[in-house]
Amino acid sequence: MRTLIAFILFVVAAPATAQSEWARQVVTSDGPSSVSVTVYRDPRRTGDNGMNLNYLGGYALITEQRAVTLPAGEVDLRFEGVAGGIIPQSAIVTGLPDGVIEKNRDAALLSPSALLNGHLGRGVTIRRTSAATGGTKEFDAQIRTDASGGVVLQTAEGFEALQCTGLNETIIYPAIPEGLSAKPTLSVKSRVATPTRATVTLSYLATGFDWQANYVADVSADGQTMNLFSWVTLANGDETSFANAQTQTVAGQPNKGRDNIQRATGGAISLRCWPQATTSDIQLRNRAKLGDLSSWHRDQQDVITVTAQRLSGAVMEMAPPAPPVQAKQEELGDLKLYRIPVPVTVASQSQKQVAMFEKTAIPFVQFYETQIWANDYQEATPLVTTLRFQNKKRDGLGLALPAGKLVAFKAAGGERLLLGEGGVDDKAIGEEVEVSIGESPLVRYQLQAVENFDDEDSQWTDMVLTITNASRSAAQVEIKIDHQDNEELRKTSQKLGRKDGKDFWKVTVPANGERVLTYRVVRMK
């Protein structure tokens, strides 16, 4: 009687399980109907450092709208074509009629190695083609090792390494293993009460993005004013492109920690042959056989290298005629947001530039500066050329300046020539901006000790600072002087000022002339 009851219960329970499995269906959204991309800068990068195109340390907030048709029951909704650097824990899905049960990032991408590893221990078909006759032969085999260190096959004749016979070989797979995606994919699970057509919003953070401002300064002939043109330059290092995206960038440094995410798996197959003989002709034959695969890898590396070189070239920073599209500045709490007013394509592995502003006749001062140790010895050394201007409306600016690179040009002999380049830190309205654009070969300084004295209480050294100017115009020079806590500067030939917490001199050196400054360094014992 007990056996009969148990059997009846089993039979009754079985259809419920089958019905539950039958009710779960997979719905795939292959791409968004609209997308927004907001790029945040690498929080660890300053204005002096340009973007590292080999490793973009910023991130992006991506918001997608997707229209999906959902059947009733338990549904696995797959969002294909998300960013490969998606941070899964940041993903928010809204618009599903009954909410989300769970979400998963599918990190296994379709690739030669993933396809082979997915058939490890399973049957495949090997097709061999004779180079001499063109004839083909197919036979069954099983894959016994993965794609990382040589591929071993088991056939009816025994074990052998893939592509080590001297013949052209191809693996024919019976199917694509379950779980492999051709695109980066995020999947969510939901229960839907009734069939529906829904517009779903997916928002998430993704790594592998960055942006910066690029400034181009054209100095006037008299060296008193400059025209300033600014670009928004954003970079997408991800494998996913975002077409016709509403795009914006955010200036500032919101607090964000480091995210450890699982990178998508996949890649090429590593092949290796183990010849039974030791003759070199077998090794040469195997290398020749693998030549196509090796050259493909090299070609891909060359493409990446050339692309990076092109993207990082100065041509990206040249100012064209006034563009019809300019990024619009908006407030975002304590941050600044720059919105591109028209949809653009944020393409994979590429950069995009959009004009930010253009200002003319901005007054500036060119001066020469350095920082010295009070009792140091220094032979003739170039001073640093620096441009200083005020970020004020009265001077033609008066707007937030995001961090980035500045390139300065000046016309000479009818040609536009490079003066130098430097970095701009984030500057608010009303702040002073200083950009160092390189060392001057004409304005130099020399520091020497001329006399020393030592007694029971102190030790002092008399120093001579000589500044020379070989140019045809007077040079404004600023020298910051640093010293130890137990040292004092006395008997200075000119009154010292204070700047950035340090003593400093501000002097004018005449054209083709020099200035000599003296002081005494007293060290207390």
JOKAUR-V687121 format. One record per residue. N is the residue number from 0. SS is DSSP state (H for helix, E for strand, - for the rest). OMEGA is omega as a letter, one per 40 degrees, with the letter a starting at -180 (none if undefined). NEAR is the number of other C-alpha atoms within 10 Angstrom. Layout:
n:N ss:SS omega:OMEGA near:NEAR
n:N ss:SS omega:OMEGA near:NEAR
//
This chain:
n:0 ss:- omega:i near:6
n:1 ss:H omega:a near:6
n:2 ss:H omega:a near:7
n:3 ss:H omega:i near:9
n:4 ss:H omega:i near:10
n:5 ss:H omega:a near:11
n:6 ss:H omega:a near:12
n:7 ss:H omega:i near:10
n:8 ss:H omega:i near:10
n:9 ss:H omega:a near:11
n:10 ss:H omega:a near:11
n:11 ss:H omega:a near:11
n:12 ss:H omega:a near:11
n:13 ss:H omega:a near:10
n:14 ss:H omega:i near:11
n:15 ss:H omega:i near:11
n:16 ss:H omega:i near:11
n:17 ss:H omega:i near:10
n:18 ss:H omega:i near:10
n:19 ss:H omega:i near:11
n:20 ss:H omega:a near:12
n:21 ss:H omega:a near:11
n:22 ss:H omega:a near:15
n:23 ss:- omega:a near:17
n:24 ss:E omega:i near:16
n:25 ss:E omega:i near:14
n:26 ss:E omega:a near:16
n:27 ss:E omega:i near:16
n:28 ss:E omega:a near:17
n:29 ss:- omega:i near:15
n:30 ss:- omega:a near:16
n:31 ss:- omega:i near:21
n:32 ss:- omega:i near:13
n:33 ss:E omega:a near:17
n:34 ss:E omega:i near:21
n:35 ss:E omega:a near:21
n:36 ss:E omega:i near:21
n:37 ss:E omega:a near:20
n:38 ss:E omega:i near:29
n:39 ss:E omega:a near:25
n:40 ss:- omega:i near:25
n:41 ss:- omega:a near:21
n:42 ss:- omega:a near:16
n:43 ss:- omega:a near:9
n:44 ss:- omega:i near:16
n:45 ss:- omega:a near:18
n:46 ss:- omega:i near:19
n:47 ss:- omega:a near:17
n:48 ss:- omega:i near:15
n:49 ss:- omega:i near:17
n:50 ss:- omega:i near:25
n:51 ss:- omega:a near:14
n:52 ss:- omega:i near:21
n:53 ss:- omega:i near:12
n:54 ss:- omega:a near:11
n:55 ss:- omega:a near:19
n:56 ss:- omega:i near:21
n:57 ss:E omega:a near:22
n:58 ss:E omega:a near:24
n:59 ss:E omega:i near:26
n:60 ss:E omega:a near:20
n:61 ss:E omega:i near:23
n:62 ss:E omega:a near:21
n:63 ss:E omega:i near:21
n:64 ss:E omega:a near:18
n:65 ss:E omega:i near:18
n:66 ss:E omega:a near:16
n:67 ss:E omega:i near:18
n:68 ss:E omega:a near:13
n:69 ss:E omega:i near:25
n:70 ss:- omega:i near:19
n:71 ss:- omega:i near:14
n:72 ss:E omega:i near:18
n:73 ss:E omega:a near:20
n:74 ss:E omega:i near:20
n:75 ss:E omega:a near:21
n:76 ss:E omega:a near:21
n:77 ss:E omega:i near:20
n:78 ss:E omega:i near:23
n:79 ss:E omega:i near:19
n:80 ss:- omega:i near:20
n:81 ss:- omega:i near:25
n:82 ss:- omega:i near:25
n:83 ss:- omega:i near:24
n:84 ss:- omega:a near:22
n:85 ss:E omega:i near:27
n:86 ss:- omega:a near:18
n:87 ss:H omega:a near:18
n:88 ss:H omega:i near:13
n:89 ss:H omega:a near:11
n:90 ss:- omega:i near:19
n:91 ss:E omega:a near:14
n:92 ss:E omega:i near:16
n:93 ss:E omega:i near:14
n:94 ss:- omega:i near:15
n:95 ss:- omega:a near:18
n:96 ss:- omega:a near:18
n:97 ss:- omega:i near:12
n:98 ss:- omega:a near:14
n:99 ss:- omega:i near:19
n:100 ss:- omega:i near:12
n:101 ss:E omega:i near:10
n:102 ss:E omega:a near:19
n:103 ss:E omega:i near:14
n:104 ss:E omega:a near:21
n:105 ss:E omega:a near:22
n:106 ss:- omega:a near:19
n:107 ss:E omega:a near:20
n:108 ss:E omega:i near:21
n:109 ss:- omega:a near:22
n:110 ss:- omega:i near:17
n:111 ss:H omega:a near:15
n:112 ss:H omega:i near:18
n:113 ss:H omega:i near:22
n:114 ss:H omega:i near:21
n:115 ss:H omega:a near:24
n:116 ss:H omega:i near:21
n:117 ss:- omega:i near:20
n:118 ss:- omega:i near:20
n:119 ss:E omega:a near:17
n:120 ss:- omega:a near:16
n:121 ss:- omega:a near:14
n:122 ss:E omega:i near:18
n:123 ss:E omega:i near:20
n:124 ss:E omega:i near:15
n:125 ss:E omega:i near:19
n:126 ss:E omega:i near:16
n:127 ss:E omega:a near:20
n:128 ss:E omega:i near:16
n:129 ss:- omega:i near:13
n:130 ss:- omega:a near:11
n:131 ss:- omega:a near:7
n:132 ss:- omega:a near:7
n:133 ss:- omega:i near:8
n:134 ss:- omega:a near:9
n:135 ss:E omega:i near:12
n:136 ss:E omega:i near:10
n:137 ss:E omega:i near:14
n:138 ss:E omega:a near:11
n:139 ss:E omega:i near:15
n:140 ss:E omega:i near:21
n:141 ss:E omega:i near:19
n:142 ss:E omega:a near:24
n:143 ss:- omega:i near:19
n:144 ss:- omega:a near:18
n:145 ss:- omega:a near:19
n:146 ss:- omega:a near:22
n:147 ss:- omega:a near:14
n:148 ss:- omega:a near:12
n:149 ss:- omega:a near:17
n:150 ss:- omega:i near:21
n:151 ss:E omega:i near:21
n:152 ss:E omega:i near:21
n:153 ss:E omega:i near:18
n:154 ss:E omega:i near:15
n:155 ss:- omega:a near:9
n:156 ss:- omega:i near:7
n:157 ss:E omega:a near:8
n:158 ss:E omega:i near:14
n:159 ss:E omega:i near:16
n:160 ss:E omega:a near:19
n:161 ss:- omega:i near:19
n:162 ss:- omega:i near:20
n:163 ss:- omega:a near:21
n:164 ss:- omega:a near:16
n:165 ss:- omega:i near:15
n:166 ss:- omega:i near:15
n:167 ss:E omega:a near:15
n:168 ss:E omega:i near:19
n:169 ss:E omega:i near:14
n:170 ss:E omega:i near:16
n:171 ss:E omega:a near:13
n:172 ss:- omega:a near:16
n:173 ss:- omega:a near:11
n:174 ss:- omega:i near:10
n:175 ss:- omega:a near:14
n:176 ss:- omega:i near:15
n:177 ss:- omega:i near:8
n:178 ss:- omega:i near:11
n:179 ss:- omega:a near:20
n:180 ss:E omega:i near:17
n:181 ss:- omega:i near:11
n:182 ss:- omega:i near:21
n:183 ss:- omega:a near:23
n:184 ss:E omega:i near:25
n:185 ss:E omega:i near:22
n:186 ss:E omega:i near:19
n:187 ss:E omega:i near:17
n:188 ss:E omega:a near:19
n:189 ss:E omega:i near:20
n:190 ss:E omega:a near:20
n:191 ss:E omega:a near:18
n:192 ss:- omega:a near:13
n:193 ss:- omega:i near:12
n:194 ss:- omega:a near:12
n:195 ss:E omega:i near:14
n:196 ss:E omega:a near:13
n:197 ss:E omega:i near:14
n:198 ss:E omega:a near:16
n:199 ss:E omega:i near:17
n:200 ss:E omega:i near:18
n:201 ss:E omega:i near:20
n:202 ss:E omega:i near:19
n:203 ss:E omega:i near:19
n:204 ss:E omega:i near:21
n:205 ss:E omega:i near:24
n:206 ss:E omega:i near:25
n:207 ss:E omega:i near:24
n:208 ss:E omega:i near:27
n:209 ss:E omega:i near:26
n:210 ss:E omega:i near:29
n:211 ss:E omega:i near:28
n:212 ss:E omega:i near:27
n:213 ss:E omega:a near:27
n:214 ss:E omega:i near:30
n:215 ss:E omega:a near:21
n:216 ss:E omega:i near:24
n:217 ss:E omega:a near:24
n:218 ss:E omega:a near:22
n:219 ss:- omega:a near:16
n:220 ss:- omega:a near:11
n:221 ss:- omega:i near:7
n:222 ss:- omega:a near:13
n:223 ss:- omega:a near:13
n:224 ss:E omega:i near:19
n:225 ss:E omega:i near:23
n:226 ss:E omega:a near:18
n:227 ss:E omega:i near:22
n:228 ss:E omega:a near:22
n:229 ss:E omega:i near:25
n:230 ss:E omega:i near:25
n:231 ss:E omega:a near:24
n:232 ss:E omega:i near:21
n:233 ss:E omega:a near:23
n:234 ss:E omega:i near:25
n:235 ss:E omega:i near:26
n:236 ss:- omega:a near:24
n:237 ss:- omega:i near:20
n:238 ss:- omega:a near:17
n:239 ss:- omega:i near:18
n:240 ss:- omega:i near:18
n:241 ss:E omega:a near:24
n:242 ss:E omega:i near:17
n:243 ss:E omega:a near:16
n:244 ss:E omega:i near:22
n:245 ss:E omega:a near:21
n:246 ss:E omega:i near:23
n:247 ss:E omega:i near:22
n:248 ss:E omega:a near:24
n:249 ss:E omega:i near:23
n:250 ss:E omega:a near:22
n:251 ss:- omega:a near:17
n:252 ss:- omega:i near:14
n:253 ss:- omega:a near:12
n:254 ss:- omega:i near:6
n:255 ss:- omega:i near:8
n:256 ss:- omega:i near:7
n:257 ss:- omega:a near:7
n:258 ss:- omega:i near:10
n:259 ss:- omega:a near:7
n:260 ss:- omega:i near:13
n:261 ss:- omega:i near:14
n:262 ss:- omega:i near:11
n:263 ss:- omega:i near:18
n:264 ss:E omega:i near:14
n:265 ss:- omega:i near:18
n:266 ss:- omega:a near:15
n:267 ss:- omega:i near:14
n:268 ss:- omega:i near:20
n:269 ss:- omega:a near:14
n:270 ss:- omega:a near:18
n:271 ss:- omega:i near:18
n:272 ss:- omega:i near:19
n:273 ss:- omega:a near:13
n:274 ss:- omega:i near:14
n:275 ss:- omega:i near:7
n:276 ss:- omega:i near:9
n:277 ss:- omega:a near:9
n:278 ss:- omega:a near:9
n:279 ss:H omega:a near:10
n:280 ss:H omega:i near:10
n:281 ss:H omega:a near:18
n:282 ss:H omega:i near:16
n:283 ss:H omega:i near:11
n:284 ss:H omega:i near:14
n:285 ss:H omega:i near:21
n:286 ss:H omega:i near:15
n:287 ss:H omega:a near:13
n:288 ss:H omega:a near:18
n:289 ss:- omega:a near:16
n:290 ss:H omega:a near:12
n:291 ss:H omega:a near:11
n:292 ss:H omega:a near:15
n:293 ss:H omega:a near:12
n:294 ss:H omega:i near:11
n:295 ss:H omega:i near:11
n:296 ss:H omega:i near:12
n:297 ss:H omega:i near:12
n:298 ss:H omega:i near:12
n:299 ss:H omega:i near:11
n:300 ss:H omega:i near:12
n:301 ss:H omega:i near:12
n:302 ss:H omega:a near:11
n:303 ss:H omega:a near:14
n:304 ss:H omega:a near:13
n:305 ss:H omega:i near:12
n:306 ss:H omega:a near:14
n:307 ss:H omega:i near:17
n:308 ss:H omega:i near:12
n:309 ss:H omega:a near:12
n:310 ss:H omega:a near:16
n:311 ss:H omega:a near:16
n:312 ss:- omega:a near:10
n:313 ss:H omega:a near:10
n:314 ss:H omega:i near:9
n:315 ss:H omega:a near:15
n:316 ss:H omega:i near:20
n:317 ss:- omega:a near:16
n:318 ss:- omega:i near:19
n:319 ss:- omega:i near:8
n:320 ss:- omega:a near:6
n:321 ss:- omega:a near:11
n:322 ss:- omega:i near:12
n:323 ss:- omega:a near:7
n:324 ss:- omega:i near:13
n:325 ss:E omega:i near:20
n:326 ss:- omega:a near:21
n:327 ss:E omega:a near:14
n:328 ss:E omega:i near:18
n:329 ss:E omega:i near:12
n:330 ss:E omega:i near:10
n:331 ss:E omega:a near:11
n:332 ss:- omega:i near:7
n:333 ss:- omega:a near:10
n:334 ss:E omega:i near:13
n:335 ss:E omega:i near:17
n:336 ss:E omega:i near:21
n:337 ss:E omega:a near:22
n:338 ss:E omega:i near:20
n:339 ss:- omega:a near:21
n:340 ss:- omega:i near:13
n:341 ss:- omega:i near:12
n:342 ss:- omega:i near:14
n:343 ss:E omega:i near:17
n:344 ss:E omega:i near:14
n:345 ss:E omega:a near:21
n:346 ss:- omega:i near:19
n:347 ss:- omega:i near:16
n:348 ss:- omega:a near:19
n:349 ss:E omega:i near:17
n:350 ss:E omega:i near:20
n:351 ss:E omega:i near:17
n:352 ss:E omega:i near:18
n:353 ss:E omega:a near:19
n:354 ss:E omega:i near:23
n:355 ss:E omega:i near:22
n:356 ss:E omega:i near:20
n:357 ss:E omega:a near:17
n:358 ss:E omega:a near:14
n:359 ss:E omega:i near:15
n:360 ss:E omega:i near:16
n:361 ss:E omega:i near:22
n:362 ss:E omega:i near:19
n:363 ss:- omega:i near:18
n:364 ss:E omega:i near:14
n:365 ss:E omega:i near:17
n:366 ss:E omega:a near:20
n:367 ss:E omega:a near:23
n:368 ss:E omega:i near:22
n:369 ss:E omega:i near:18
n:370 ss:E omega:a near:15
n:371 ss:E omega:i near:15
n:372 ss:E omega:a near:13
n:373 ss:- omega:a near:25
n:374 ss:- omega:a near:25
n:375 ss:- omega:i near:11
n:376 ss:- omega:a near:14
n:377 ss:E omega:i near:14
n:378 ss:E omega:a near:10
n:379 ss:E omega:a near:13
n:380 ss:E omega:i near:17
n:381 ss:E omega:i near:20
n:382 ss:E omega:a near:24
n:383 ss:E omega:i near:20
n:384 ss:E omega:a near:21
n:385 ss:E omega:i near:21
n:386 ss:E omega:i near:16
n:387 ss:E omega:i near:15
n:388 ss:E omega:a near:19
n:389 ss:E omega:i near:20
n:390 ss:- omega:a near:21
n:391 ss:- omega:a near:17
n:392 ss:H omega:a near:12
n:393 ss:H omega:i near:11
n:394 ss:H omega:i near:16
n:395 ss:- omega:i near:16
n:396 ss:- omega:i near:22
n:397 ss:- omega:i near:15
n:398 ss:- omega:a near:16
n:399 ss:- omega:i near:18
n:400 ss:E omega:i near:21
n:401 ss:- omega:i near:23
n:402 ss:- omega:i near:25
n:403 ss:E omega:a near:26
n:404 ss:E omega:i near:25
n:405 ss:E omega:i near:24
n:406 ss:E omega:a near:21
n:407 ss:E omega:i near:21
n:408 ss:E omega:i near:20
n:409 ss:E omega:i near:18
n:410 ss:E omega:i near:14
n:411 ss:E omega:a near:10
n:412 ss:- omega:i near:6
n:413 ss:- omega:i near:7
n:414 ss:E omega:i near:9
n:415 ss:E omega:a near:12
n:416 ss:E omega:a near:13
n:417 ss:E omega:i near:14
n:418 ss:E omega:a near:16
n:419 ss:E omega:i near:16
n:420 ss:E omega:a near:19
n:421 ss:E omega:a near:20
n:422 ss:E omega:i near:22
n:423 ss:E omega:i near:22
n:424 ss:- omega:i near:17
n:425 ss:- omega:a near:18
n:426 ss:E omega:i near:16
n:427 ss:- omega:i near:15
n:428 ss:- omega:i near:14
n:429 ss:- omega:a near:15
n:430 ss:- omega:i near:16
n:431 ss:E omega:a near:12
n:432 ss:E omega:i near:17
n:433 ss:E omega:a near:19
n:434 ss:E omega:i near:21
n:435 ss:E omega:a near:21
n:436 ss:E omega:i near:18
n:437 ss:E omega:i near:16
n:438 ss:E omega:i near:18
n:439 ss:E omega:i near:16
n:440 ss:E omega:a near:14
n:441 ss:E omega:a near:15
n:442 ss:E omega:a near:27
n:443 ss:E omega:i near:23
n:444 ss:E omega:i near:21
n:445 ss:E omega:a near:16
n:446 ss:E omega:a near:23
n:447 ss:E omega:i near:16
n:448 ss:E omega:a near:19
n:449 ss:E omega:a near:10
n:450 ss:E omega:i near:11
n:451 ss:E omega:i near:13
n:452 ss:E omega:a near:10
n:453 ss:E omega:i near:12
n:454 ss:- omega:a near:8
n:455 ss:- omega:a near:7
n:456 ss:- omega:a near:8
n:457 ss:E omega:i near:12
n:458 ss:E omega:i near:15
n:459 ss:E omega:a near:20
n:460 ss:E omega:i near:18
n:461 ss:E omega:a near:21
n:462 ss:E omega:i near:22
n:463 ss:E omega:i near:19
n:464 ss:E omega:a near:18
n:465 ss:E omega:i near:16
n:466 ss:E omega:a near:23
n:467 ss:E omega:a near:22
n:468 ss:E omega:a near:24
n:469 ss:- omega:a near:17
n:470 ss:- omega:a near:14
n:471 ss:- omega:i near:11
n:472 ss:- omega:i near:12
n:473 ss:- omega:a near:15
n:474 ss:E omega:i near:23
n:475 ss:E omega:a near:17
n:476 ss:E omega:i near:23
n:477 ss:E omega:a near:19
n:478 ss:E omega:i near:21
n:479 ss:E omega:a near:21
n:480 ss:E omega:i near:19
n:481 ss:E omega:i near:17
n:482 ss:- omega:i near:17
n:483 ss:- omega:a near:10
n:484 ss:- omega:a near:8
n:485 ss:- omega:i near:9
n:486 ss:E omega:i near:19
n:487 ss:E omega:i near:14
n:488 ss:E omega:a near:20
n:489 ss:E omega:i near:13
n:490 ss:- omega:i near:11
n:491 ss:- omega:a near:14
n:492 ss:- omega:i near:12
n:493 ss:- omega:a near:12
n:494 ss:- omega:i near:10
n:495 ss:- omega:i near:16
n:496 ss:E omega:i near:12
n:497 ss:E omega:i near:11
n:498 ss:E omega:a near:13
n:499 ss:- omega:i near:7
n:500 ss:- omega:a near:9
n:501 ss:E omega:i near:14
n:502 ss:E omega:i near:18
n:503 ss:E omega:i near:20
n:504 ss:E omega:i near:18
n:505 ss:E omega:a near:17
n:506 ss:E omega:i near:15
n:507 ss:E omega:i near:17
n:508 ss:E omega:a near:20
n:509 ss:- omega:i near:17
n:510 ss:- omega:a near:15
n:511 ss:- omega:a near:15
n:512 ss:E omega:a near:16
n:513 ss:E omega:i near:17
n:514 ss:E omega:i near:14
n:515 ss:E omega:i near:14
n:516 ss:E omega:a near:15
n:517 ss:E omega:i near:18
n:518 ss:E omega:i near:19
n:519 ss:E omega:i near:22
n:520 ss:E omega:a near:21
n:521 ss:E omega:i near:21
n:522 ss:E omega:i near:19
n:523 ss:E omega:a near:13
n:524 ss:- omega:none near:11
//
